[in-house]
């Protein structure tokens, strides 16, 4: 079985599990040699999509256990912290910042969170 095989376009099983917040499946795929930092064609990783969707357990698993690259930028220059901020995923933002796991992106991530909270 090819654990890195794509399902739709360049989407992997790990990417889909992270998107859905299915931590047990994420862990199983990683234990089966899935690449925690594999990118899709836009540069998004499983950590990026888990952060964007507010799946804190998956974010913690990818960062603490599998050492996913926290500050990896997508092709558009956004990081997992920026996306969590933009989508108003406060728990993920707080964990990434408080744990010192991510650079703060200057003011950009904080401004994105503020804008999200104002609307």
Phi and psi in radians as a Rosetta constraint file:
Dihedral C 1 N 2 CA 2 C 2 CIRCULARHARMONIC -1.602 0.35
Dihedral N 2 CA 2 C 2 N 3 CIRCULARHARMONIC 1.791 0.35
Dihedral C 2 N 3 CA 3 C 3 CIRCULARHARMONIC -1.161 0.35
Dihedral N 3 CA 3 C 3 N 4 CIRCULARHARMONIC -0.398 0.35
Dihedral C 3 N 4 CA 4 C 4 CIRCULARHARMONIC -1.685 0.35
Dihedral N 4 CA 4 C 4 N 5 CIRCULARHARMONIC 0.083 0.35
Dihedral C 4 N 5 CA 5 C 5 CIRCULARHARMONIC -1.058 0.35
Dihedral N 5 CA 5 C 5 N 6 CIRCULARHARMONIC 2.642 0.35
Dihedral C 5 N 6 CA 6 C 6 CIRCULARHARMONIC -1.671 0.35
Dihedral N 6 CA 6 C 6 N 7 CIRCULARHARMONIC 2.674 0.35
Dihedral C 6 N 7 CA 7 C 7 CIRCULARHARMONIC -1.808 0.35
Dihedral N 7 CA 7 C 7 N 8 CIRCULARHARMONIC -0.995 0.35
Dihedral C 7 N 8 CA 8 C 8 CIRCULARHARMONIC -2.216 0.35
Dihedral N 8 CA 8 C 8 N 9 CIRCULARHARMONIC 2.080 0.35
Dihedral C 8 N 9 CA 9 C 9 CIRCULARHARMONIC 1.081 0.35
Dihedral N 9 CA 9 C 9 N 10 CIRCULARHARMONIC -2.033 0.35
Dihedral C 9 N 10 CA 10 C 10 CIRCULARHARMONIC -2.026 0.35
Dihedral N 10 CA 10 C 10 N 11 CIRCULARHARMONIC 0.464 0.35
Dihedral C 10 N 11 CA 11 C 11 CIRCULARHARMONIC -1.512 0.35
Dihedral N 11 CA 11 C 11 N 12 CIRCULARHARMONIC 2.216 0.35
Dihedral C 11 N 12 CA 12 C 12 CIRCULARHARMONIC -1.670 0.35
Dihedral N 12 CA 12 C 12 N 13 CIRCULARHARMONIC 2.925 0.35
Dihedral C 12 N 13 CA 13 C 13 CIRCULARHARMONIC -1.071 0.35
Dihedral N 13 CA 13 C 13 N 14 CIRCULARHARMONIC -0.669 0.35
Dihedral C 13 N 14 CA 14 C 14 CIRCULARHARMONIC -1.100 0.35
Dihedral N 14 CA 14 C 14 N 15 CIRCULARHARMONIC -0.738 0.35
Dihedral C 14 N 15 CA 15 C 15 CIRCULARHARMONIC -1.054 0.35
Dihedral N 15 CA 15 C 15 N 16 CIRCULARHARMONIC -0.795 0.35
Dihedral C 15 N 16 CA 16 C 16 CIRCULARHARMONIC -1.151 0.35
Dihedral N 16 CA 16 C 16 N 17 CIRCULARHARMONIC -0.700 0.35
Dihedral C 16 N 17 CA 17 C 17 CIRCULARHARMONIC -1.141 0.35
Dihedral N 17 CA 17 C 17 N 18 CIRCULARHARMONIC -0.710 0.35
Dihedral C 17 N 18 CA 18 C 18 CIRCULARHARMONIC -1.139 0.35
Dihedral N 18 CA 18 C 18 N 19 CIRCULARHARMONIC -0.696 0.35
Dihedral C 18 N 19 CA 19 C 19 CIRCULARHARMONIC -1.073 0.35
Dihedral N 19 CA 19 C 19 N 20 CIRCULARHARMONIC -0.687 0.35
Dihedral C 19 N 20 CA 20 C 20 CIRCULARHARMONIC -1.443 0.35
Dihedral N 20 CA 20 C 20 N 21 CIRCULARHARMONIC -0.180 0.35
Dihedral C 20 N 21 CA 21 C 21 CIRCULARHARMONIC 1.361 0.35
Dihedral N 21 CA 21 C 21 N 22 CIRCULARHARMONIC 0.400 0.35
Dihedral C 21 N 22 CA 22 C 22 CIRCULARHARMONIC -1.553 0.35
Dihedral N 22 CA 22 C 22 N 23 CIRCULARHARMONIC 1.442 0.35
Dihedral C 22 N 23 CA 23 C 23 CIRCULARHARMONIC -1.036 0.35
Dihedral N 23 CA 23 C 23 N 24 CIRCULARHARMONIC -0.726 0.35
Dihedral C 23 N 24 CA 24 C 24 CIRCULARHARMONIC -1.094 0.35
Dihedral N 24 CA 24 C 24 N 25 CIRCULARHARMONIC -0.679 0.35
Dihedral C 24 N 25 CA 25 C 25 CIRCULARHARMONIC -1.246 0.35
Dihedral N 25 CA 25 C 25 N 26 CIRCULARHARMONIC -0.695 0.35
Dihedral C 25 N 26 CA 26 C 26 CIRCULARHARMONIC -0.992 0.35
Dihedral N 26 CA 26 C 26 N 27 CIRCULARHARMONIC -0.852 0.35
Dihedral C 26 N 27 CA 27 C 27 CIRCULARHARMONIC -1.079 0.35
Dihedral N 27 CA 27 C 27 N 28 CIRCULARHARMONIC -0.772 0.35
Dihedral C 27 N 28 CA 28 C 28 CIRCULARHARMONIC -1.064 0.35
Dihedral N 28 CA 28 C 28 N 29 CIRCULARHARMONIC -0.783 0.35
Dihedral C 28 N 29 CA 29 C 29 CIRCULARHARMONIC -1.118 0.35
Dihedral N 29 CA 29 C 29 N 30 CIRCULARHARMONIC -0.716 0.35
Dihedral C 29 N 30 CA 30 C 30 CIRCULARHARMONIC -1.166 0.35
Dihedral N 30 CA 30 C 30 N 31 CIRCULARHARMONIC -0.672 0.35
Dihedral C 30 N 31 CA 31 C 31 CIRCULARHARMONIC -1.146 0.35
Dihedral N 31 CA 31 C 31 N 32 CIRCULARHARMONIC -0.360 0.35
Dihedral C 31 N 32 CA 32 C 32 CIRCULARHARMONIC -1.688 0.35
Dihedral N 32 CA 32 C 32 N 33 CIRCULARHARMONIC 0.341 0.35
Dihedral C 32 N 33 CA 33 C 33 CIRCULARHARMONIC 1.429 0.35
Dihedral N 33 CA 33 C 33 N 34 CIRCULARHARMONIC 0.319 0.35
Dihedral C 33 N 34 CA 34 C 34 CIRCULARHARMONIC -1.150 0.35
Dihedral N 34 CA 34 C 34 N 35 CIRCULARHARMONIC 2.576 0.35
Dihedral C 34 N 35 CA 35 C 35 CIRCULARHARMONIC -1.516 0.35
Dihedral N 35 CA 35 C 35 N 36 CIRCULARHARMONIC 1.990 0.35
Dihedral C 35 N 36 CA 36 C 36 CIRCULARHARMONIC -1.115 0.35
Dihedral N 36 CA 36 C 36 N 37 CIRCULARHARMONIC -0.411 0.35
Dihedral C 36 N 37 CA 37 C 37 CIRCULARHARMONIC -1.886 0.35
Dihedral N 37 CA 37 C 37 N 38 CIRCULARHARMONIC 0.240 0.35
Dihedral C 37 N 38 CA 38 C 38 CIRCULARHARMONIC -1.111 0.35
Dihedral N 38 CA 38 C 38 N 39 CIRCULARHARMONIC 2.347 0.35
Dihedral C 38 N 39 CA 39 C 39 CIRCULARHARMONIC -1.791 0.35
Dihedral N 39 CA 39 C 39 N 40 CIRCULARHARMONIC 2.628 0.35
Dihedral C 39 N 40 CA 40 C 40 CIRCULARHARMONIC -1.533 0.35
Dihedral N 40 CA 40 C 40 N 41 CIRCULARHARMONIC -3.045 0.35
Dihedral C 40 N 41 CA 41 C 41 CIRCULARHARMONIC -1.149 0.35
Dihedral N 41 CA 41 C 41 N 42 CIRCULARHARMONIC -0.319 0.35
Dihedral C 41 N 42 CA 42 C 42 CIRCULARHARMONIC -1.613 0.35
Dihedral N 42 CA 42 C 42 N 43 CIRCULARHARMONIC -0.047 0.35
Dihedral C 42 N 43 CA 43 C 43 CIRCULARHARMONIC 1.582 0.35
Dihedral N 43 CA 43 C 43 N 44 CIRCULARHARMONIC 0.026 0.35
Dihedral C 43 N 44 CA 44 C 44 CIRCULARHARMONIC -1.304 0.35
Dihedral N 44 CA 44 C 44 N 45 CIRCULARHARMONIC 2.497 0.35
Dihedral C 44 N 45 CA 45 C 45 CIRCULARHARMONIC -2.001 0.35
Dihedral N 45 CA 45 C 45 N 46 CIRCULARHARMONIC 3.050 0.35
Dihedral C 45 N 46 CA 46 C 46 CIRCULARHARMONIC -1.083 0.35
Dihedral N 46 CA 46 C 46 N 47 CIRCULARHARMONIC -0.646 0.35
Dihedral C 46 N 47 CA 47 C 47 CIRCULARHARMONIC -1.127 0.35
Dihedral N 47 CA 47 C 47 N 48 CIRCULARHARMONIC -0.704 0.35
Dihedral C 47 N 48 CA 48 C 48 CIRCULARHARMONIC -1.029 0.35
Dihedral N 48 CA 48 C 48 N 49 CIRCULARHARMONIC -0.861 0.35
Dihedral C 48 N 49 CA 49 C 49 CIRCULARHARMONIC -1.266 0.35
Dihedral N 49 CA 49 C 49 N 50 CIRCULARHARMONIC -0.612 0.35
Dihedral C 49 N 50 CA 50 C 50 CIRCULARHARMONIC -1.157 0.35
Dihedral N 50 CA 50 C 50 N 51 CIRCULARHARMONIC -0.684 0.35
Dihedral C 50 N 51 CA 51 C 51 CIRCULARHARMONIC -1.136 0.35
Dihedral N 51 CA 51 C 51 N 52 CIRCULARHARMONIC -0.793 0.35
Dihedral C 51 N 52 CA 52 C 52 CIRCULARHARMONIC -1.038 0.35
Dihedral N 52 CA 52 C 52 N 53 CIRCULARHARMONIC -0.603 0.35
Dihedral C 52 N 53 CA 53 C 53 CIRCULARHARMONIC -1.672 0.35
Dihedral N 53 CA 53 C 53 N 54 CIRCULARHARMONIC 0.025 0.35
Dihedral C 53 N 54 CA 54 C 54 CIRCULARHARMONIC 1.321 0.35
Dihedral N 54 CA 54 C 54 N 55 CIRCULARHARMONIC 0.460 0.35
Dihedral C 54 N 55 CA 55 C 55 CIRCULARHARMONIC -1.577 0.35
Dihedral N 55 CA 55 C 55 N 56 CIRCULARHARMONIC 1.436 0.35
Dihedral C 55 N 56 CA 56 C 56 CIRCULARHARMONIC -1.045 0.35
Dihedral N 56 CA 56 C 56 N 57 CIRCULARHARMONIC -0.724 0.35
Dihedral C 56 N 57 CA 57 C 57 CIRCULARHARMONIC -1.052 0.35
Dihedral N 57 CA 57 C 57 N 58 CIRCULARHARMONIC -0.725 0.35
Dihedral C 57 N 58 CA 58 C 58 CIRCULARHARMONIC -1.180 0.35
Dihedral N 58 CA 58 C 58 N 59 CIRCULARHARMONIC -0.753 0.35
Dihedral C 58 N 59 CA 59 C 59 CIRCULARHARMONIC -1.005 0.35
Dihedral N 59 CA 59 C 59 N 60 CIRCULARHARMONIC -0.852 0.35
Dihedral C 59 N 60 CA 60 C 60 CIRCULARHARMONIC -1.067 0.35
Dihedral N 60 CA 60 C 60 N 61 CIRCULARHARMONIC -0.754 0.35
Dihedral C 60 N 61 CA 61 C 61 CIRCULARHARMONIC -1.050 0.35
Dihedral N 61 CA 61 C 61 N 62 CIRCULARHARMONIC -0.851 0.35
Dihedral C 61 N 62 CA 62 C 62 CIRCULARHARMONIC -1.109 0.35
Dihedral N 62 CA 62 C 62 N 63 CIRCULARHARMONIC -0.670 0.35
Dihedral C 62 N 63 CA 63 C 63 CIRCULARHARMONIC -1.463 0.35
Dihedral N 63 CA 63 C 63 N 64 CIRCULARHARMONIC -0.900 0.35
Dihedral C 63 N 64 CA 64 C 64 CIRCULARHARMONIC -1.315 0.35
Dihedral N 64 CA 64 C 64 N 65 CIRCULARHARMONIC -0.762 0.35
Dihedral C 64 N 65 CA 65 C 65 CIRCULARHARMONIC -1.550 0.35
Dihedral N 65 CA 65 C 65 N 66 CIRCULARHARMONIC -0.760 0.35
Dihedral C 65 N 66 CA 66 C 66 CIRCULARHARMONIC -1.859 0.35
Dihedral N 66 CA 66 C 66 N 67 CIRCULARHARMONIC 0.045 0.35
Dihedral C 66 N 67 CA 67 C 67 CIRCULARHARMONIC 0.970 0.35
Dihedral N 67 CA 67 C 67 N 68 CIRCULARHARMONIC 0.721 0.35
Dihedral C 67 N 68 CA 68 C 68 CIRCULARHARMONIC -1.059 0.35
Dihedral N 68 CA 68 C 68 N 69 CIRCULARHARMONIC 2.574 0.35
Dihedral C 68 N 69 CA 69 C 69 CIRCULARHARMONIC -1.280 0.35
Dihedral N 69 CA 69 C 69 N 70 CIRCULARHARMONIC 1.897 0.35
Dihedral C 69 N 70 CA 70 C 70 CIRCULARHARMONIC -1.211 0.35
Dihedral N 70 CA 70 C 70 N 71 CIRCULARHARMONIC -0.666 0.35
Dihedral C 70 N 71 CA 71 C 71 CIRCULARHARMONIC -1.738 0.35
Dihedral N 71 CA 71 C 71 N 72 CIRCULARHARMONIC 0.301 0.35
Dihedral C 71 N 72 CA 72 C 72 CIRCULARHARMONIC -1.126 0.35
Dihedral N 72 CA 72 C 72 N 73 CIRCULARHARMONIC 2.225 0.35
Dihedral C 72 N 73 CA 73 C 73 CIRCULARHARMONIC -1.596 0.35
Dihedral N 73 CA 73 C 73 N 74 CIRCULARHARMONIC 2.458 0.35
Dihedral C 73 N 74 CA 74 C 74 CIRCULARHARMONIC -1.309 0.35
Dihedral N 74 CA 74 C 74 N 75 CIRCULARHARMONIC 2.965 0.35
Dihedral C 74 N 75 CA 75 C 75 CIRCULARHARMONIC -0.950 0.35
Dihedral N 75 CA 75 C 75 N 76 CIRCULARHARMONIC -0.498 0.35
Dihedral C 75 N 76 CA 76 C 76 CIRCULARHARMONIC -1.534 0.35
Dihedral N 76 CA 76 C 76 N 77 CIRCULARHARMONIC 0.030 0.35
Dihedral C 76 N 77 CA 77 C 77 CIRCULARHARMONIC 1.588 0.35
Dihedral N 77 CA 77 C 77 N 78 CIRCULARHARMONIC -0.021 0.35
Dihedral C 77 N 78 CA 78 C 78 CIRCULARHARMONIC -1.477 0.35
Dihedral N 78 CA 78 C 78 N 79 CIRCULARHARMONIC 2.549 0.35
Dihedral C 78 N 79 CA 79 C 79 CIRCULARHARMONIC -1.851 0.35
Dihedral N 79 CA 79 C 79 N 80 CIRCULARHARMONIC 2.966 0.35
Dihedral C 79 N 80 CA 80 C 80 CIRCULARHARMONIC -0.981 0.35
Dihedral N 80 CA 80 C 80 N 81 CIRCULARHARMONIC -0.680 0.35
Dihedral C 80 N 81 CA 81 C 81 CIRCULARHARMONIC -1.093 0.35
Dihedral N 81 CA 81 C 81 N 82 CIRCULARHARMONIC -0.759 0.35
Dihedral C 81 N 82 CA 82 C 82 CIRCULARHARMONIC -1.074 0.35
Dihedral N 82 CA 82 C 82 N 83 CIRCULARHARMONIC -0.763 0.35
Dihedral C 82 N 83 CA 83 C 83 CIRCULARHARMONIC -1.180 0.35
Dihedral N 83 CA 83 C 83 N 84 CIRCULARHARMONIC -0.703 0.35
Dihedral C 83 N 84 CA 84 C 84 CIRCULARHARMONIC -1.058 0.35
Dihedral N 84 CA 84 C 84 N 85 CIRCULARHARMONIC -0.694 0.35
Dihedral C 84 N 85 CA 85 C 85 CIRCULARHARMONIC -1.146 0.35
Dihedral N 85 CA 85 C 85 N 86 CIRCULARHARMONIC -0.833 0.35
Dihedral C 85 N 86 CA 86 C 86 CIRCULARHARMONIC -1.068 0.35
Dihedral N 86 CA 86 C 86 N 87 CIRCULARHARMONIC -0.604 0.35
Dihedral C 86 N 87 CA 87 C 87 CIRCULARHARMONIC -1.628 0.35
Dihedral N 87 CA 87 C 87 N 88 CIRCULARHARMONIC 0.107 0.35
Dihedral C 87 N 88 CA 88 C 88 CIRCULARHARMONIC 1.233 0.35
Dihedral N 88 CA 88 C 88 N 89 CIRCULARHARMONIC 0.530 0.35
Dihedral C 88 N 89 CA 89 C 89 CIRCULARHARMONIC -1.598 0.35
Dihedral N 89 CA 89 C 89 N 90 CIRCULARHARMONIC 1.338 0.35
Dihedral C 89 N 90 CA 90 C 90 CIRCULARHARMONIC -1.025 0.35
Dihedral N 90 CA 90 C 90 N 91 CIRCULARHARMONIC -0.724 0.35
Dihedral C 90 N 91 CA 91 C 91 CIRCULARHARMONIC -1.013 0.35
Dihedral N 91 CA 91 C 91 N 92 CIRCULARHARMONIC -0.767 0.35
Dihedral C 91 N 92 CA 92 C 92 CIRCULARHARMONIC -1.191 0.35
Dihedral N 92 CA 92 C 92 N 93 CIRCULARHARMONIC -0.763 0.35
Dihedral C 92 N 93 CA 93 C 93 CIRCULARHARMONIC -1.012 0.35
Dihedral N 93 CA 93 C 93 N 94 CIRCULARHARMONIC -0.883 0.35
Dihedral C 93 N 94 CA 94 C 94 CIRCULARHARMONIC -1.034 0.35
Dihedral N 94 CA 94 C 94 N 95 CIRCULARHARMONIC -0.774 0.35
Dihedral C 94 N 95 CA 95 C 95 CIRCULARHARMONIC -1.126 0.35
Dihedral N 95 CA 95 C 95 N 96 CIRCULARHARMONIC -0.808 0.35
Dihedral C 95 N 96 CA 96 C 96 CIRCULARHARMONIC -1.072 0.35
Dihedral N 96 CA 96 C 96 N 97 CIRCULARHARMONIC -0.686 0.35
Dihedral C 96 N 97 CA 97 C 97 CIRCULARHARMONIC -1.360 0.35
Dihedral N 97 CA 97 C 97 N 98 CIRCULARHARMONIC -0.875 0.35
Dihedral C 97 N 98 CA 98 C 98 CIRCULARHARMONIC -1.135 0.35
Dihedral N 98 CA 98 C 98 N 99 CIRCULARHARMONIC -0.626 0.35
Dihedral C 98 N 99 CA 99 C 99 CIRCULARHARMONIC -1.379 0.35
Dihedral N 99 CA 99 C 99 N 100 CIRCULARHARMONIC -0.088 0.35
Dihedral C 99 N 100 CA 100 C 100 CIRCULARHARMONIC 1.180 0.35
Dihedral N 100 CA 100 C 100 N 101 CIRCULARHARMONIC 0.407 0.35
Dihedral C 100 N 101 CA 101 C 101 CIRCULARHARMONIC -1.410 0.35
Dihedral N 101 CA 101 C 101 N 102 CIRCULARHARMONIC -0.362 0.35
Dihedral C 101 N 102 CA 102 C 102 CIRCULARHARMONIC -2.337 0.35
Dihedral N 102 CA 102 C 102 N 103 CIRCULARHARMONIC 2.578 0.35
Dihedral C 102 N 103 CA 103 C 103 CIRCULARHARMONIC -1.177 0.35
Dihedral N 103 CA 103 C 103 N 104 CIRCULARHARMONIC 2.632 0.35
Dihedral C 103 N 104 CA 104 C 104 CIRCULARHARMONIC -1.450 0.35
Dihedral N 104 CA 104 C 104 N 105 CIRCULARHARMONIC 0.014 0.35
Dihedral C 104 N 105 CA 105 C 105 CIRCULARHARMONIC 1.030 0.35
Dihedral N 105 CA 105 C 105 N 106 CIRCULARHARMONIC 0.532 0.35
Dihedral C 105 N 106 CA 106 C 106 CIRCULARHARMONIC 1.106 0.35
Dihedral N 106 CA 106 C 106 N 107 CIRCULARHARMONIC -2.420 0.35
Dihedral C 106 N 107 CA 107 C 107 CIRCULARHARMONIC -1.562 0.35
Dihedral N 107 CA 107 C 107 N 108 CIRCULARHARMONIC -0.172 0.35
Dihedral C 107 N 108 CA 108 C 108 CIRCULARHARMONIC -1.049 0.35
Dihedral N 108 CA 108 C 108 N 109 CIRCULARHARMONIC -0.782 0.35
Dihedral C 108 N 109 CA 109 C 109 CIRCULARHARMONIC -1.174 0.35
Dihedral N 109 CA 109 C 109 N 110 CIRCULARHARMONIC -0.730 0.35
Dihedral C 109 N 110 CA 110 C 110 CIRCULARHARMONIC -1.154 0.35
Dihedral N 110 CA 110 C 110 N 111 CIRCULARHARMONIC -0.656 0.35
Dihedral C 110 N 111 CA 111 C 111 CIRCULARHARMONIC -1.153 0.35
Dihedral N 111 CA 111 C 111 N 112 CIRCULARHARMONIC -0.686 0.35
Dihedral C 111 N 112 CA 112 C 112 CIRCULARHARMONIC -1.093 0.35
Dihedral N 112 CA 112 C 112 N 113 CIRCULARHARMONIC -0.736 0.35
Dihedral C 112 N 113 CA 113 C 113 CIRCULARHARMONIC -1.136 0.35
Dihedral N 113 CA 113 C 113 N 114 CIRCULARHARMONIC -0.756 0.35
Dihedral C 113 N 114 CA 114 C 114 CIRCULARHARMONIC -1.067 0.35
Dihedral N 114 CA 114 C 114 N 115 CIRCULARHARMONIC -0.794 0.35
Dihedral C 114 N 115 CA 115 C 115 CIRCULARHARMONIC -1.073 0.35
Dihedral N 115 CA 115 C 115 N 116 CIRCULARHARMONIC -0.696 0.35
Dihedral C 115 N 116 CA 116 C 116 CIRCULARHARMONIC -1.106 0.35
Dihedral N 116 CA 116 C 116 N 117 CIRCULARHARMONIC -0.700 0.35
Dihedral C 116 N 117 CA 117 C 117 CIRCULARHARMONIC -1.246 0.35
Dihedral N 117 CA 117 C 117 N 118 CIRCULARHARMONIC -0.466 0.35
Dihedral C 117 N 118 CA 118 C 118 CIRCULARHARMONIC -1.406 0.35
Dihedral N 118 CA 118 C 118 N 119 CIRCULARHARMONIC -0.278 0.35
